[in-house]
Amino acid sequence: MVERPLALTQGDPAGIGPDIAISAWLKRKDLGLHPFVYIGDPEALAARARLLGEEIQIRETDAQDAWKHFDQALPILPVAIGSVIAPGRPHIVAARSIISSIENAVSLTMQGITAAVVTNPIAKSVLYEAGFKFPGHTEFLADLAQRATGKDCRPVMMLAGPKLRAIPVTIHIPLADVPRRLTADAIIETCSIAYHDLRYRFNIASPRIAVAGLNPHAGEDGAMGTEDRDVIAPAIEQVRARGINAFGPLPADTMFHDDARSRYDVAVCMYHDQALIPAKALGFDDSVNVTLGLPFIRTSPDHGTAFSLAGTGIARDTSLIAALRLASRLAAHEAQQN
């Protein structure tokens, strides 16, 4: 672990990824950050540093030697864009570099050269123009893992903050599609993956899983929708039959106050905003997006590209720093187990 850096992707170079990467590196000694290698375009990173008025050393290197340079220079594994990218102005020309940065980070981590993947935010609309076929980061990472291992991989997105861990069963789909896509199998698999990773990666001996209902008041026994009674409750029973401490379905409007949160280690929710709204409300600056169910560790800031803040010097680095720290802790625990 000591000689394996974290692999930090550039994200969309028109966004705040370069800004917060530079800021995190500048704080590396004060915060005791684990070494990371930035995978992206050196010219774009240097240009952003100049715009921000930061005098930093950038050292092009391979991932194996990145940790040797980290104290004195920001190590970068070059993935060229081939064109100038202005902050705040996303462009399709950067798409190939953005995608290659992610592919490199995953490959290096699966080879054991880097300890974990930490991803900066991407703008999916830009990638879609270039033919990107995945709903988001999470699904692309799962596809890369599946191609590398030949094994099916179901990713589970978890927002992890100091006050709440929350997981959505359905992720990047329209709200109108949720009832149709919400199956007992999806709930069972999500809870099982959450239990496994919280136990073996987060070192929680017996994770407690609170499961939210879909409808108001968890459906009130079918009076406000039948999904809670007919789909979610039977799924929870099957999860419990596996020896997992799961309970619910619970009314989502009473799940997230202080006393309620003390009774569980993770909240499994039925759709994207049901999980992410309370997670971000309770810890917007220091929550981390963690992908469970992958054969490697992946964390990310819980915010987007923030194009309007790129190059202004006011973008906050707190979520990226939290992502780097969590990736380091998870990787250290994994190394101890192995």
N, C-alpha and C positions, 0 to 999 in steps of 0.2 A: 504493500500500500504506500510506503514512504516514497518509493521511486516511481509510482504511477500517478500521473496527473489526472485531473478531471478533463473531459473533452467538452469545451464550451463552443457551441455553434454561434455563427454570426447573426442568425435570424435575418430579417429583412434589413439590409444595410441602410435603407432610407429611414428606418425607424430608430428607436432609442437603444437598440441592442449594442451598437458600438459605444454609445455614451456610457451606459451602465457597466459595460465590460471594462472600459478604461477606468471608471470611478472605482470599481471593485479592486482592480489591480493596484491603484494608488493607495488603497486602504489595506493592502494585503498584510503588512507588518503589524499595524495597529490592531487589526482584527484577527490576526493569526490564521489567515485563510490558507487552505490547502492549495498547492500549486495547480493551476489549470493552463491548458493550451487553447488558445483561441483559434478556431478553424474558420478562415474567411479571407477576405481580400486585404492584403497589407496596405495598399495605397489608400483604400477607402478608410481603413482604420486610422492611418496616419493623418489623412485629411481631416477626419473628425476630431482628432486630438488637437490639431492646429486651430480648428474652428473654436474649440472649447478653451483654448489658451492653456492647454496642458502640455508640459514638456515631458514626454515619456520616451523611453527607449523601446523599440520594437525589434524583436529578434526572430527572423525566420528560422524555423527548425523543424525537425521531425518530432513526432510525439514522444519517442523514447527519451530524447534528451531535453524535453521541455522543462522538466523539474530542475535541471542544472542551471537554467537561465532565469528562473522565475523571480529570484530575489533582485536581480539587476535590470531585467528587461521583461516586457510582456511577450511571452513566446507565442508565435503564430505559425500555424500550419497553412501554407498559402493555398487558397482556392480563388483564383482570379475571376473577377467580373468581366473585365475587358472593356469597361466603359466607366465614365464618371457618373456617380450616383449622388444627386443632391439630397441633403437631408429634408425629409418631409415630402419628397416627391418619388413615390414608389414607381418602378418601371419594370416592364417585362424582361428587359435585358439582364436583370439580376437574377432571374428565376433559376437558371441552371446552377449558378454559384450557391444560391440558398439551398437548393435540393442536395447538391454535392456535399455541402458542409454537413448536413444531417447524415447523409450516407457514410461519410468518412468517420463521423463521431461514433455511429453505431458499429461500424466495422472494427474500428480500433478497440472499442470497449469489449466487443464479443471475442476479439483475439486476446484480450487480457493486457493490452498495451496501455490503455487508459482505464481508470477505475470506475467511471460512471459517465453518463451522458447528461449534460445540462444544456437545455435549449433556450436560446433567445427567441422572442416572439416573431412570428411570420404573419404576413398578410395573405390569407388564402385566395382572395380575389385576384391578386397578382399572379399567383401560381396557376390558378385555373386557366388564365389566358394562355399559359405556356403548356397546357395539356395535363396538369397535375390532376390525378383522378381520385384523390382521397378527400373525405370531408374535412380532415384536419391533421395536425401533427400526430395525434394519438394513433389514428388508423394507419398512417404511413409508417410509423415506428413498428407497429405490429406486423405489417407486411414485410418490412425489412427483416425482422426477426424470423418470420415464417420462411422466407426465402433462404435465410442462412442456415436454419436448422432442419427444414423440411417438416416441421411439426406445426400443427394448428396452434394459433396464439390468439387468445381473447384479451385485449387490453381493457383495463379498468382504470378510469380517471378518478383520482382522489385529490381534493383540495385539502392540504394539511396546514393548519395554523396553530398558534399557541392556545386557542380556545376551542377549536373544532376541527375534526376530520369529517369530510362529507364526500359521498360518492353518488353520482347519478347512474342509474341502471341504463337508461337511454340517454344518448348524448346529443350529437349534432343532427337532430331531425326536427321537423316542424312540430309544434305542440299538438296540432290536430292529428298527427300520426302516432302519438304516444300510446293511447289505449290499444291500438291494433298491434303495435310492436312490443308491448309490455307482456311478456310471457313468463310462465312459472320457471321455465328453464333458464331464462335470462336472469331472473332474480336469484335463483339457486346458484348459478355459476358465479354471479357477482359476489354474493355473500361468501362463497367458498374461497374465491381468489382473495378477497379482502381478509378473511380469517388467516389464510396461509401466509400472506405477505406481512400482515401485522404481527403475526407470531414469529416468523423466521427472519424478517428483515428489520422490523421495528422492535423486536424483542419484548413483545407483550405476551405474557405466558398464556392467558386465556381471554382473547379479545371478546368484548361485549358489543354486539351489533344491534343497533336500533333501526328498525325498518319503518319508513314512512308510508302512510297510505297515499293513494292517488287523489281521491276525491275529498271534498270538505268533510271534516269530522270522520275521516277514514271510511266514508260511505254510509255510516249509520245502518249497518246490516242491510244494505241494498237500497235504502231510501234515497240516497244521493249518488247512485252509481253502483254497479255490481262488481267492479274489478277488485275492490279490496276484499270482498267476501269470497269471490269465486276464483281469483287468480293469486293475489298476494298472500292471503292467510294460508292457503294450502301450501304455497311455496315455502313459507316460513316453517311450517310443520316438517317439511322434508329437509330443510336446512338443519333444524333441531335434531332430526333423526340421525344426522351425521355427527352429532356430538358438538355442534357449534352453538354457542350461547347467543341466539338471535331472538328478538321479540318484536311484536307488532301485529298488524299494521297500526301505527300511531298517527293521530291527527297531526299534520305537519305544523299547524299554527301553534302548537304547544311543545314542540320538540327542542327548541333552541334557546330557551331561557337558561339561566345559570344552573338552577337546581336540576333541570332535565338533563343537561349536558354532563352532569357529574355521574350519571347512571350508565353511560356507555362510552366506548372508545372510538366508535365511528358511526355515523348516520348514513344509512343506505337509502337514497331517495329515488323517486321514480322518473324524474326528468331533469334536464340540465339546470334550469333556473331554480328549481326546488332545492337543489344542493348548493349551487354556486352563490345565490343571493345571501343566505345566512353566512356562508363561509367568508365571502368578501366583506360583508358588513361587520363581521367580528374580527377581521384581520386583514384588511386590504393591503397594507404595506408589508406585512411579513408572512403572508400565506404562500404556500408553495404548491404547484401542480406536480403531483407524483403519478406516474403511470405504473400501476400494479399489473401483475400477470405477464410481464416480459422476462426474458432470460438475462436481462441486464438492468441496471439501475438507471432510471431517467427522472430527473426533476426539471422544473421550469418555473420562472416567475409566473404569478397568477394574473398578469395583466397583458395587454396587447402591445402593438407596435408604437402607439402614441406618436404618430407622425408629426403632429403639431408641436411636440416638445423636442424633437430631434435637433441636436445642434444648439439648443438654447441654453444648456447648462443647468436647467432646473428639473430634469428628469430624476426621479428618485431611484436609487440603486438598492433599496432595502429588500425587495422581494428577490432580486437576483442573488444578493448576498445570502439570504435565507436559503435559497435553492442550492447554492454552492455548499453551504454548511451542512444542509441535510444530506446532500449527495455524499459528502465526505464521511459523515457519521454512518450512513447506511453501508458504504463501501468498507469502512473499517470493521463494522460488525460482521459483514460478509466474509472478510479476510480472516477474522478470528475463527469463524465457523469452519472455514476450509483449512 
